[in-house]
Amino acid sequence: MQDDIAAVVRGIPALQGWQGQAERLGGLTNRVYRLGEAILRIPGEGTAEYIDRGNEAVAAEAAARAGVSPAVLHADPVSGVMVTRFIPETVTMTPESFRLRPGAPGRAALVLRQLHRSDERFPARFELFAMIDDYLRILSGKDVALPEGYHAVVAEAGAVRAALARHPAPLVPCHCDPLCENFLDTGHRMWIVDWEYSGMNDPMWDLGDLSVEAGFGPAEDEEMLAAYFDGLPPPQDRARMVIYKAMCDLLWTLWGLIQLANGNPADDFRAYADGRFARCRTLMAEPDFAHHLTVLQG
């Protein structure tokens, strides 16, 4: 075990007596380790400027009560160090495993629905356009260029902003960052981890973002929606899901640029940001997007 990991472990009552070897797991911005029956998460450098660790700790505990996430054994709202219970016999999902594991889109929809319909309340409010403004403010002090045309696309998305404001969805506890790797699958049910971006939000954000992250095609989208709604979704809900597929790329483009500015070595974040922005523009140019925006505008 590395010396810095050992120092962290010594300060956590839930890990006292641990003597084994720490197994490094995945993570784009944080360091994650398995220590026997526990998972230790150490926040990455620079994450404090855009993640509220106090909100995350409360949300992780609420999600555990809702039965969709592992039990929280330790959460420091200042440092962001967190320890959760290891869940055995699960597969960490990827876009490929979402394609290959039968029923995976439906199981993901069901665990998201369980969260959305719980009585839990998250302390934060995930608000798409406010977050875009915040990320742009953070980037204004960094030496990183936005993709060409970014501000024009934000202006074009003003029609989405207006339509969502006229027809707001009821706010429910949402994960808000449904990367494939944040889903753990047993083959019978799924669990969700990582509550850094969670907040009260439109539930269709989680479905639209998952669709993009997993690379769902029409068949997977229909499987996800049918499981979530126990049949055909209402037109307004389908419209918001489709629209959020583009909007999540608009937001996470900026997140990628923040990682680039912070020197995060986990990925090629210039390519990540440019790729997400290109996909956003493609999705917004499709006739399907215009149709669903019309539906949303009512």
C-alpha positions in Angstrom: 0.0 0.0 0.0 1.4 3.4 -1.0 2.4 5.6 1.9 -0.2 8.3 1.1 -3.0 5.7 1.0 -1.8 4.4 4.4 -2.0 7.9 5.8 -5.5 8.3 4.6 -6.6 5.0 6.0 -5.2 5.8 9.4 -7.5 8.7 9.7 -10.7 6.7 8.9 -12.3 4.8 11.8 -14.2 2.5 9.4 -10.9 1.3 8.1 -9.0 0.8 11.3 -7.2 -2.5 11.4 -6.9 -2.8 7.6 -3.7 -4.6 6.8 -4.2 -5.8 3.2 -3.2 -4.5 -0.2 -5.1 -1.7 -1.8 -6.3 -2.5 -5.3 -6.4 0.5 -7.7 -9.7 0.8 -9.6 -10.8 3.1 -12.4 -11.7 6.8 -12.3 -11.2 9.8 -14.5 -10.8 12.5 -11.9 -10.4 10.6 -8.6 -8.3 7.8 -7.2 -10.4 4.8 -6.2 -9.2 1.7 -4.3 -10.7 -1.5 -3.1 -9.7 -2.4 0.4 -11.3 -5.8 1.1 -15.0 -5.2 1.7 -14.6 -1.4 1.3 -14.1 1.1 -1.5 -11.9 4.1 -0.8 -12.3 7.2 -2.9 -9.7 10.1 -2.8 -10.7 13.2 -4.7 -8.5 14.4 -7.6 -6.7 17.6 -7.5 -8.7 20.6 -8.7 -12.1 19.0 -8.2 -12.9 21.3 -5.2 -13.5 24.2 -7.6 -16.6 22.6 -9.2 -17.8 19.9 -6.8 -19.4 20.5 -3.4 -18.3 17.6 -1.3 -20.8 18.3 1.5 -23.7 17.9 -1.0 -22.1 14.8 -2.4 -21.9 13.1 1.0 -25.5 13.8 1.9 -26.7 12.6 -1.5 -24.6 9.4 -1.3 -26.2 8.6 2.1 -29.7 9.4 0.7 -29.1 7.2 -2.3 -28.0 4.3 -0.1 -31.2 4.7 1.9 -33.2 4.6 -1.4 -31.6 1.2 -2.0 -29.8 2.2 -5.2 -26.2 2.7 -3.9 -23.8 1.1 -1.6 -23.8 1.9 2.1 -21.6 4.9 3.1 -19.1 4.0 5.8 -17.3 7.3 5.9 -17.7 10.7 4.2 -15.6 13.7 5.0 -17.5 16.8 3.6 -14.3 18.9 3.7 -11.6 16.6 2.1 -14.1 14.6 0.1 -12.6 11.3 1.1 -15.3 8.7 1.1 -15.6 5.0 2.0 -18.4 2.8 0.8 -19.3 -0.8 1.0 -17.9 -3.1 -1.7 -20.7 -4.9 -3.6 -19.6 -8.4 -4.7 -20.5 -10.2 -7.9 -21.1 -7.1 -10.0 -19.7 -6.0 -13.3 -18.7 -2.4 -13.8 -20.5 -1.3 -16.9 -19.1 0.0 -20.1 -20.7 1.0 -23.4 -19.7 -2.4 -24.7 -21.3 -4.3 -21.8 -24.5 -2.3 -22.1 -24.7 -3.7 -25.7 -23.7 -7.3 -24.7 -25.5 -7.9 -21.4 -29.1 -8.8 -22.2 -31.6 -6.5 -20.5 -28.9 -4.0 -19.3 -30.7 -0.8 -20.6 -33.9 -1.9 -18.9 -32.1 -2.7 -15.6 -30.4 0.7 -15.6 -33.8 2.4 -16.2 -35.3 0.5 -13.3 -32.6 1.6 -10.8 -32.9 5.2 -12.0 -36.7 5.0 -11.6 -36.2 3.6 -8.0 -34.1 6.6 -7.2 -36.4 9.1 -8.9 -39.5 7.8 -7.1 -37.9 7.6 -3.7 -38.8 10.1 -1.0 -35.2 11.2 -0.7 -34.2 14.8 -1.2 -30.8 15.9 -2.4 -29.4 19.2 -1.1 -28.2 20.5 -4.5 -30.2 21.6 -7.5 -28.7 20.5 -10.8 -29.6 23.3 -13.2 -28.2 22.8 -16.7 -27.8 26.4 -17.9 -26.6 27.7 -14.5 -23.9 25.0 -14.6 -22.9 26.1 -18.1 -22.5 29.6 -16.9 -20.5 28.5 -13.9 -18.1 26.3 -16.0 -17.7 29.2 -18.5 -16.7 31.4 -15.5 -14.2 28.9 -14.3 -12.7 28.6 -17.8 -12.5 32.3 -18.2 -9.5 32.3 -15.8 -7.7 29.4 -17.5 -5.6 29.2 -20.7 -7.9 26.9 -22.6 -9.8 27.7 -25.8 -13.4 26.9 -26.3 -14.4 24.9 -29.4 -15.1 27.2 -32.3 -18.8 28.2 -32.3 -19.5 27.2 -28.7 -21.1 30.4 -27.7 -23.3 30.4 -30.8 -24.6 26.9 -29.9 -25.3 28.1 -26.3 -27.4 30.9 -27.8 -29.2 28.5 -30.1 -30.0 26.4 -27.0 -31.9 29.4 -25.7 -35.0 27.9 -27.3 -34.5 24.8 -25.1 -34.0 26.9 -22.1 -37.2 28.8 -22.7 -39.2 25.7 -23.4 -38.0 24.0 -20.2 -38.8 27.1 -18.2 -42.4 27.2 -19.6 -43.0 23.5 -19.0 -40.9 22.5 -16.0 -40.8 18.9 -14.9 -41.2 18.0 -11.2 -37.8 17.8 -9.6 -36.7 14.5 -8.2 -33.4 13.1 -6.8 -31.2 12.4 -9.9 -27.7 11.1 -10.4 -27.0 13.6 -13.2 -23.8 12.0 -14.3 -24.8 8.5 -15.5 -21.5 7.3 -17.0 -21.6 3.6 -17.8 -18.9 3.1 -15.3 -21.1 4.4 -12.5 -23.4 1.4 -12.9 -22.7 -2.0 -11.3 -24.6 -4.9 -12.8 -25.4 -8.2 -11.1 -27.3 -9.5 -14.2 -30.5 -9.2 -12.2 -30.3 -5.6 -10.9 -28.0 -2.6 -11.0 -26.4 -0.4 -8.4 -25.3 3.2 -9.0 -22.2 4.9 -7.6 -20.5 8.3 -7.6 -22.8 11.2 -6.5 -20.5 14.1 -7.2 -22.9 15.9 -9.6 -26.2 14.7 -8.1 -29.0 17.0 -7.4 -32.7 17.6 -7.7 -33.4 17.6 -11.4 -35.7 16.6 -14.3 -35.6 12.7 -14.3 -35.3 12.7 -18.1 -31.8 14.1 -17.8 -30.6 10.9 -16.3 -32.1 8.8 -19.2 -30.9 11.2 -21.9 -27.4 11.4 -20.5 -27.2 7.6 -20.0 -28.3 7.1 -23.6 -25.4 9.3 -24.8 -22.8 7.9 -22.5 -23.7 4.3 -23.4 -24.0 5.0 -27.1 -27.6 3.7 -27.2 -29.3 3.4 -30.6 -33.1 3.5 -31.1 -33.6 -0.1 -29.9 -31.7 0.5 -26.6 -33.5 3.8 -26.1 -36.9 2.1 -26.5 -35.9 -0.7 -24.1 -34.8 1.9 -21.5 -38.0 4.0 -21.9 -40.3 1.0 -21.9 -38.8 -0.3 -18.7 -38.9 3.1 -17.0 -42.5 3.9 -17.9 -43.9 0.3 -18.0 -44.8 0.9 -21.6 -44.8 3.8 -24.0 -43.5 7.1 -22.5 -45.6 10.3 -22.6 -44.6 12.5 -25.6 -43.3 15.3 -23.4 -41.1 12.9 -21.4 -39.7 11.4 -24.6 -39.1 14.9 -26.0 -37.1 16.0 -22.9 -35.0 12.8 -23.0 -34.1 13.3 -26.6 -33.3 17.0 -26.1 -31.1 16.3 -23.0 -29.0 14.0 -25.2 -27.6 17.1 -26.9 -27.7 19.3 -23.9 -25.5 16.9 -21.8 -22.9 17.1 -24.5 -23.1 20.9 -24.4 -22.4 20.8 -20.6 -19.8 18.1 -20.4 -17.8 19.7 -23.2 -16.9 22.4 -20.7 -16.2 19.8 -18.0 -13.6 18.2 -20.3 -12.0 21.6 -20.9 -11.7 22.1 -17.1 -9.9 18.7 -16.8 -7.6 19.8 -19.6 -6.8 23.1 -17.9 -6.2 21.3 -14.6 -3.7 19.0 -16.3 -5.6 15.8 -15.6 -3.6 13.0 -17.3 -6.4 10.4 -17.3 -7.5 11.1 -20.8 -7.0 13.3 -23.9 -9.5 15.9 -22.7 -9.0 18.2 -25.7 -10.2 15.4 -27.9 -12.9 14.5 -25.4 -14.3 18.1 -25.4 -14.1 18.6 -29.1 -15.8 15.2 -29.7 -18.7 16.0 -27.3 -19.2 19.4 -28.8 -19.2 18.0 -32.4 -21.8 15.4 -31.3 -23.9 18.1 -29.7 -24.0 20.1 -32.9 -24.9 16.9 -34.9 -27.7 16.0 -32.5 -29.2 19.6 -32.5 -29.1 19.6 -36.4 -31.2 16.4 -36.7 -34.9 16.7 -37.6 -35.7 14.5 -34.6 -34.3 17.2 -32.3 -36.4 20.0 -33.9 -39.5 17.7 -33.7 -39.1 17.1 -30.0 -38.3 20.7 -29.3 -41.7 21.5 -30.9 -43.4 18.9 -28.7 -41.7 20.4 -25.6 -42.7 23.9 -26.6 -46.3 22.7 -26.6 
